[in-house]
């Protein structure tokens, strides 16, 4: 009987370097599901989410070009009630989408799920192990300011405040990668990759 793939989560706060770490694992041959990217795709294309989003925020949620991200960001930023409802409508659909993705990639012994909100959405309970990417907040803010020109320092600090602190998430993680410009990344990733492959060999 074929064993199910080992399901591994990759998470960390905004600007921690999750996507970079995921890309390295992917180059090492492990399939990666990008939950945040898929959430945006589902918000743009899933008819159930579209109707719920229009009901919640109005018809301006979509334009002729598709999802009106700037409008949704303005309406939901610092509004806990709207953020909670958005998460409630999107995250179950992302979970179902991930399940379908796993079924399509079950020939791989290890599958990775990258998501900023693995702990916040309790997705970690559906995964076998978690890799946490840690970075100092000052460095994270610097990275996001350089990457997301539409955000300012106040916006980024507000996002960081909504994510669980490292002291809490570190206790739930099985592996920790320090992306702090002092520790080399590749040796850390290779060490974890070796440990994961050993579990399924």
Secondary structure as UniProt FT lines:
FT   STRAND          6..11
FT   TURN            14..15
FT   HELIX           18..27
FT   TURN            28..29
FT   STRAND          31..34
FT   HELIX           35..45
FT   HELIX           47..57
FT   HELIX           59..61
FT   STRAND          62..63
FT   TURN            64..65
FT   STRAND          66..67
FT   HELIX           69..76
FT   TURN            77..78
FT   HELIX           80..104
FT   TURN            105..107
FT   STRAND          110..114
FT   TURN            116..122
FT   HELIX           123..126
FT   STRAND          129..134
FT   HELIX           137..147
FT   TURN            149..150
FT   HELIX           153..162
FT   HELIX           166..172
FT   STRAND          175..178
FT   HELIX           185..200
//
